[in-house]
């Protein structure tokens, strides 16, 4: 892999922009997709610039997505797909950096046709074919932008002054970065057999009703050019493996378990021996969950394992630290008033860092060199020693934060907003995990509680950040244990959701262990699904609240599992 990075001076930028239609890699190889993008960008800015409402900014982003997906169920192949897609996104703006057509129109809940997004392009290198799609998409984007700017100006006249009067686009330095695609190899035949093997391990378990294993390898080559002079070609490989099983309790509650593994290459995934051991653990745990007692509503002390704490912070902290929400008139803007103030214990810091791809020897998949607006990914210290310091920023400025910190992200076909990358919770004061459990028991006795809870694994969750609904969160645990104050063995329970409000819950964190749990996944939000990670030590929370989980009212299957030999001799 070869790459280079150059910052262009304004004079060189102007010369380059108006005199270069060809783009080459470091080794002199032509880059036809970038050439087509650059040629149309130059032509569009010159010709549309002659119109009464000229564009002041234009960018093209193209995602080349090569994907292989293999799924198996109960030991047999379910599907195998190989796809190649090339998707174009156009960001054309009229007006000025201070106010343009993208500004929110207040009082309108939903708008149709806001520009041109997610246009499929030919996957070959024919310049005429590529440029024709770009030209047509640019034309539509310009017409839409010009029309919408009029609506923005009218809306501003009839509505009260915005709470945040920041500009609509930040001024950023141009960058040039060309990364030659690296080899991305994996053994399709071997992975097909592995997912069949892993899913087949569940077929002799009579009470497991869903069992799947999936392998997904994706290699995305990203191309980006803009009218400020930025030219980028970068690559983002990822491989993901999921093992999923579901059982049901006698009262109809669905009880899923998931094991997920993500890495930048297949060699970084666990060995087949480790995967088999994990699948066996899932089978044993499913049997225990099926007959575990139903947990009642509870409020009291709890431990969040490292993985659970990571997901917890991603949901209830990370989304509220995304800068664009502070500009939304309908957002609760939880942390806006807490800038420079304490929101967490003084031994806790929270950073977002897309510049690191590994933590404690394990891949963390929220890494990238440049975000989807052509800005270098940067480490952001959001909380330092308990004090809130920074929001995650795209190129949409907010009050006190006029520039991007490299967190403008999107899935192909969506509009960029500020999104999370690698969230890392850091603790300056830690104790051994066994001491954390002992602290939980002491807290139970102090509060007069028979037991506390251990959230061993969490599926995910959701959070509300709007003003029209309670500003709460709901995190979805998979594996929960009672830890008894008197030292009795832990008891597996089922059927609870972790609920609460963020500021109260943060104030209840009292201790951290010296371990580190890592969760890799895909976060879905306004700008689509993007790879993220969330890492944290195990945390002790003095008071946490759970409610009963929603459950199905359907009875268990009437007939027995056909793969298991019954008394009648059938299989």
N, C-alpha and C positions, 0 to 999 in steps of 0.2 A: 504494500500500500504506500503510495507516495502522495504527499500533500504539500501545499505551500500556502502562505498567508501574507497578504500585502495590504497595507492601508494606502489608499490613493489620495494624493493632495488634490484640492479643488481644481487646480490648473490641469493636472494630468487627467483628472476625471473628465473634465470637459472635452479635452482632446480625444480621450479614449471613447467617450460616449458617442461623439459625432463622426468618428472616423473609423470605427472598427465594427464590422459585421461578423467577423470570425472569432471564434473562441476556441482555444486549444488547451489541452492538458499540459502538464509539466514536461512530459516526454514528446510533445509536439503532435499528439493525436487530435484530430478534429473532434469536436463535441457537437454533433448535429442538432440535438434538442436545444441546447443552450444557444446555438447559432440562430435557430428559428425564433426563439423567444427574444433574443437581443435585437434581431432585425425588425421584428414587428413592434417591439417596444420603441425603438428609435423612430420608426415611421409614424407610429400612432402619436407620439408626443409632438413631433413636428407638425403633422397635418391637423390633428385635433387642436393643437395650440393656436391655430389660426381662427378658431370659432369664437363666438361671443362669450361662451362659458368654457374656457379651456381647462383641461385636467392639470392640476398642479402636482399630482403624484400618480404613478402607475406601477404596479408590480405584477409579475406572473410567477406563480408557483406550480410546479409540475411534480407529481409523485408517480414514479414507476414502481409498481407493486408486483413482485413475483411471489406467489404463495403456493405452498403445498399443504394440504390438509388431509389427514387420515384419521378415521374414527372406527372403533370396533365396539361391539356390544355383546356381552356374554360369550366372548371367544371367537366371534365371527366378524368379518369385515362389514361395516355399516356404510361407509362411503370413503372415496378417495378422489380428491379434486386437485388439479393443478391449474392455476390461472395466472394470466399476465394482464395487467391493466395499467393504463396511463391516464392520469386525471389532471386536468388543468383547472386552476383557480385564478381568477382575475380580481385584483383590488384596484379599482380606478376611482379617484377622488377629485371632485371639483369643489371650488371654494378656496380655502387656505388651510394651512396647518392649524390655525386658531379655530376655525369653524368650517366644517365641510358636510357633505351629504350623509355621512355615517352617524351624525349626532342623533341621539334618541329623540323620537317624536313623542312627547309626553301626552298621556291621555289615550294612547292607542295601544290596546292590549296585544294585537297581533297584526302584522303587516304581510301582505302577499308580494312576492316578486321583488325582494330587496337585492337587486343586482344579479350577476351571473355566477353561479357557484357549481363546482363539480362537473365539468364538461369532459366527457370521454374523448381522448385523442387517439389517433393511429399509433400503434406500438412500433412502427418502423421508423426509418430515418429520412423519408422523402420530404424535402424542404417545402414543396408546394402544398402537400397534404397537411403538414404540421402548421404552416403559416396560415393556411385557409381557416382552420379551426380557431387559431388564436385571433385572427382578424375578425371573424364573425362574433366571437365571444366578447372581444373588446368593444365592438360596435354596440352590442346589447348592453354591456356594462356602462358605456358612456351615456346612452339614452336614459337608462334607469337612474344613473347618478344625477344627471342634469334635472330630471323631473323631481327627484326626491329632494334636491337642494331647495327648490321652491317651497316644498312642504315644510322643510326644516325652518326656513326663514319665517314663514307664516305662523308656525307653531310657536316660535320664540316671541312673536309679537302679542299673542293672545294668552300666553301662560305666564305664571309668576317666574321670577328670576331663578335660574338653576341653583341648587345648593352647592354644586361644584362647577365652577366656570372654567375649568382647565381646558387646554387646547384639545383638539380631536386627534392630532397625530404629533408624536414627538420628533424632534430633529435628532438624527443619528448619523454617525460616521459611516461612509461606505466601506464595504469589505469585499475582498476577492479571495475565494478559497475553492480550489479544485482538488477533489479527492478521487483518485482513480479507484474504481470498484475493486474490492478485494475478493478472493475466492470464497465462495459460500457453498460448502459441500456437506451433504448428509446422505446417509444410506437409506433410501426410500424403502427398499425391500426389507431391510433389517427392522426399521421402525414399524412397518406394517405388521411384521410378525410379533414385535414387542407389544403393540397395543392389543393385538388379538390375545396374546398370552396374559397380559395384565387384566383385561376385562374378563377373560375366561376363568380367572381365579375365583370369581364370585358366583359362578353358575351352580355350584354345589351347595350354596347357602339358601335354604328354602325360604327365608324371610327377607331376602333382598330382591326388590322388584325392578330396580334400575341399576345397571352397571355398565359404565362406558369408560373407555380410555381414548384420548385423542392426542395426536401429535400435529403441531402446526409450526411450519417454518416459513418465515417471511423475510424477504430482502427488499427494502425500500430504498431506491435511489431518488434523492430529492434535488430538484433544480430550482433555483430562485434567481430572478433578476428584478431590479427596480430602477426607476428613473433617477435615483440618486447616485447610481453607479455600482451598486452591489451586484456581484455575480458569484453564485455559490453552486457547487455540486458536491453533495455529501451522501454517504450511505449509512443505513441503519439496519443491521441484521438482528434477528431475534428468533429463538426457537422456544416453543412452549409445549409442555406436556401436562395433561390433566387426567386425573383418575377420579371418577365420580361414582358414588353408590348411594342408594336411597332404600330405607326400610320404613315400616309403619308400626306404630304402637297399636295396642288393642283398641284404644279410643279414637283411632283414625288419624293421629298426628303424623305428618310426613317428617322423616328424620334423615336429612341428607348429610353426607360427609364428602369433603373435597380434599384432594392433595394436588397442589399446583407447583410446577417447576418451570422457571424461566432462566434463560441464559443467552449469551451472544453467539454461542456455537454449540453444536451437539456434544462436543467433548467436555463441555462444562456442565452438562446435565448429570444427574446421579447415575451410578452403574446400575445394570439390570438387577444385580443382587439387592441393592438398596431399594429399588422400586418394588421388587417382589416382597421384601420385608415390610415396606410401608403398606402395600395392598393387604397383606395378612393382618396387619394391625388394624386396618379399616374394617375388615371382616369381623374381627373379635370385638371391636368397639361398637359396631352396628348391632351385634347381638346384645350387648349390654345396654345400649341406648333404648332398644325396643322395649325392654322391661324395666327401665329406670323409672323411679317415681317422678310424678309431675311436680314441678316447683311452683310454689305459690308466690303471689306478689310479695316483694321483699325490699327493704331499705336497710342498708348497713354496710360494713366494711367489705372490701373485695380486693383481690389481686388481679391485675390484667397481665397475662404473660406478654413477653416481648412482641410477638407477632400480633396479639390482640391489641396491645397498646399502640402499635404502629398504625393499624387500621383505625383505631379509635381516634388518634390524632389526625389522620388523613381526613376523616369524615367531619369531625367537629371543630378542628382548628384549620386545617389546610384550605378548605373551601372558603372560609371566612377571611383568609389572608390573601385571596386572589383579588388583585387591585381593581379590576373592572367593576366588581360588585360595589365598591365605594362610590362609584359614579352613577349607579342605578338608583333612580328616585324611589323605586319600589323595594330596594334592599334594606335590610335592617342595619347594615353597616356596623356590625357588632364591635369591631376593634378600632373604628375610626376615632372614637373619643379616648381610646386607651393608648394612643401613640406616645411613647416615652413614659408609660406607666406600667406598673406591675400587673400581670395577668396570671402568672404561674409562680410556683415556689422559686426562691432565689437559687436553688441548685439545678434548675432545669433550663436548658437552652434548646432552641429549635432552629435548624438550618435546612435550606433547600439547596441541593448542590448537583447540578447536571454535569459538572466537570469530572466527577468520579464515577467509575463504572464497576467498582468492586469494594466490598466492605467485609472485613474479616474473612477474606478468602472466597466470598460468594458474590456472584454477579448481582448488581442492582440495575434494573433496566430502565430507569428514568434518566439515562445519560444521553447527551447529544453535544455536538460542537457548536452548532448554530440553531437558534429556534426557527420557527416557520415564518418569521418576519425578517430574517437575515441578520439578526443580532446575536453576537456570541453568547452562549450560555454562561451564566455567572453564578457563583455561590452567593446566596442571600441569607444573612443572619436575621431571621424573622423575630426571634426572641433571644435575648442575651441576659443570662442570670435572672430570668423571670420577667424581664421588662420587654414590652413589645416595641420593636425597632423598625420593621420594614414590611411592606407589602410585596407580593409578587407582581412584577410589572411587565406588560406587553408595551406596544407603542401607543397605547391609549393613556395619556397622562392623567394623573389625579392630583388633587391638592397636596402640595409639598413633595410630590414625586414626578418631576417633569420628563424623565427619560426612562427607557426600558432597562430592565436588568436581565433580559434574555429569557423571559418566560412566556413569550407569545407562542402558543402551541395550538395545533388543530389536527384533526384527521382530514385526509383529502376530501374535499367537497364541503367543508365547513369554514366559517369565518373565524379568524384567530381571536382568542381572548387570552387573558393571563391564566395560566394553569400550573399545577404542581409538577415537580420533577422527582428528585430523590429527597424525600423527607427523612431527616435524621434527628431523633430526639437524643440529646446529650445530657448526661447527669454528672455534675462535678463532685457529688457526694453519693457513694453507693455502699451497699452492704451485700454479703453473700445471700444467695437466693433462700437458703434455709433460714437465715436470720429474718428475711422478709416474711416468710411464713410464720415465724415465731412472733413477729410484730403484729401480724394479722390476728393471731390468737389473743394477744394482749389487748388489742383494740376491741375484739369481741367481748372480752370480760369487762372492759371499761364501759362499754355501751350496754351491757347486760344482754348480749346476743348469744344464742346457743351456738351459732356458726357464722362464718363469713363465706364468701364465694370466691372461687378461682375460675376465671374465664380463660380456659386453655387455648381455645381456637375460635376464631370469628370468621364468618362468611363474608361480611361486608356491612353495608348499612346505607342510610340516607340521612340528610339533614335539611332543615328548612332555613332559608336565609331571608325570606321575604317579610314584609311588614304586615301582611294581611293574615298571617297564620302565626301560631305560637312559635317562637324562635328556638326550636327544640331539635333533638337528634334521636334516632332510633338505630341502634347497632344490633346486628343479628348474630348472636353466638351460635356456635355449633356444638361445642363441648364445654360443659360447666360442671364443676364439682363443689359440693359443700365441704368446707374445712372446719371441723368442730373445735370449739374452744378448749374442750377437755382432752384433746389429743386422739380421739377415736379415729379410725381409718376414714379417709376421704370417701364421700358418697357421690356417685355420678347422678345428675338430675337432668331433666329435660324441660323444654316448653317455656323458656323465658326470652324476652327481648330486653336489651339494656337501653334505658331511656334517660333523658335529663336535659338540662340546659347547660351551655358550654361554660360560662363564667363560674357558676356554682361548682360544677364538677372539677374544673381546673384548681379551684381553691382547696379542694379536698384531697389533692395528691400530697402524701406525706413522706414517701420514701421510694427509693429506686434500687434495684438489684444491680449486680456487677455483670449481668449477662447482656446479650443483644439478640433480639429476634428480628428477622427480616421477612417482609411480605412483598412479593412482586405481583403486579397485576396490571389491569387496564382500567383506567378511570374514565367513566362516561359523564359528559357534561355538555354545555352549550356548543362547544367546538368539537364534539364527537369523542371517540375513544382514543386515548393516548397512553403509552406505557408509563407506568410510575412504580416507585417503590416506597415503602414506609418502614422505618427501622426504629426500634426503641428498646430500652431495657424494660424488664418487668417492673410494674409500678404498684404500689399500695395506695388505695384510695379509701379515705376514712368513711365516706358515705356514698353509696351508689344505689340507684333504684332500678328495679326490674319489674316488668309487667308480663302477664301471660301472653304467650305467642298465639297468633291466629292458627286455627287448625281446621283440617278438612272434617266434614261430617260423614264422609263415605266410609262404609265398613271395610274390613279386610277382604281380600279376594275370597270368593265362595269356594273355588276349587283349589287344590294344592298345586304347587309349582310342578310343571310337567317334567322338569329335568331331574326331579328327585324321585327315587323309587318309593311308591306308596304301598300300603298294606295289600292293595289289590294287585300288585305286581306291575302296574303301569309305570312307564317312564315318560 
